[in-house]
Amino acid sequence: MTRSRAQDPNVCGVTAAIAVIDGKWKTLLLWLLESGPQRPGELRRQVPGLSEKVLTQALREMETDGLVHREVHEVLPLKTVYSLTDFGRELSEALAPLSDWGHRRLQRLAKDRTAS
């Protein structure tokens, strides 16, 4: 889905919401930032396989969408810290029931595998 389509006021609200969290890493980053502000290096260490380039791109998109706040401290070397905005926290809370459903699905799949 294109980001411009996600901003179309004539699309379904679910489509617009999914466009904001679309991608491999955004929901995980949202979840990690729930615990508090973090530097990009801290986020990368917690997510094996996430490159610096992709992390930066995802965080910038999330900042543009109003989900995260980027704070740059003017020290040498520069220190950048990301945190959830109120809007980002609101999205995280909205996703909690979907997360619960996903965990129940995984449990059901595991139960089905052991029953076979």
N, C-alpha and C positions, 0 to 999 in steps of 0.2 A: 504494500500500500504506500502511496506517495504521501509525503508530509503535507503537501498542499491539499490533497483530498481530505486529509484529516481535519483541515481547518474550514472545510465547506460546511456552512450552516445547515445544508439540506441532507446531511448524512445522518445515519442512526447514531445516537449517543454512544452506544457500545463501540461502534466503529471508530469514533473520534477518540474514545478512551484507549482502545487497543493500540491505535496509532502512536500514542504517547509512550507506551511501554513496549512497543514493537522492537524486536531485536533480541539477540541472545543474552545480553548482559544487564539490561536496564532494570528488570525486576529484582535481580540479585543485588545490584547496586542500591536500589531503593531499600531493600531489606537490610543491607549492611549499614546504611546511613541512619536507619531507625535507632541504632544504638548510640548515635551521637556523631558530632563532626569528625571527619577524618581527612587526612592528607592523601593525595593520589597514590603515593608509594605504599601507604598502609592498605589501601583498597586493592592494589595490584598483588600484594603479598597474600591476601586472603582469597584471591581468585586465580588459581593456576591456569595458564593458557590465555589469559587476557593480556594483550599487548598494550604498551603505553599509548600507541596511536589510537587504538580502538577505545581504550578507556577515556582518553581525552575527548574523542568524538562523542561518545555516549554522554559524558558529563556535560559537554557543551550543549548538546541537544536537550538534555534534561534541564539545564539552566535556561535555555530559550523557552522551554515549555513551562517554566515557573516552578519546577519541582525541587530544584536544588539552588542553594545560594553559594556563590564562589567568593571567598574572601582572600585577598592577597595582602600579606603582611610585608611591609617595606623593610625587610631586613636582608642581609646578604648571607647566604643565598636567599632568594625570594622564597617565602613560605606561603603555599596555597592550601586552603582548607575548604572542604565542601561540607555542607550540612543541608538537611531537608528544610524546605520552607513549610509554612503552614499548609499550603496547597499540596505539597508533596506528602505531608503527613496524612492529609485528608485522602489522597489517592491510596496510600498504604493501608489505611483503615478500610477503605472500600474494597481493597483486594484481599483482605483477611478471610472473608467467607469463601472466596474462590480458592485460596490456599488450603483452607480446611477441606474443601471438596476434593482438591487434588490429592491430599494425604489419604482421604478415605478411599479414593480410587486406587491409589498405590497399594493400600492394605488389601483391598478387594482382589486386585490382580495377584498379589502374593498368596492370598488364601486360595484362589482358583488354581494356581500353579501347584501348591502343595496337595490339593485335593485330587489332582490328576494323576 
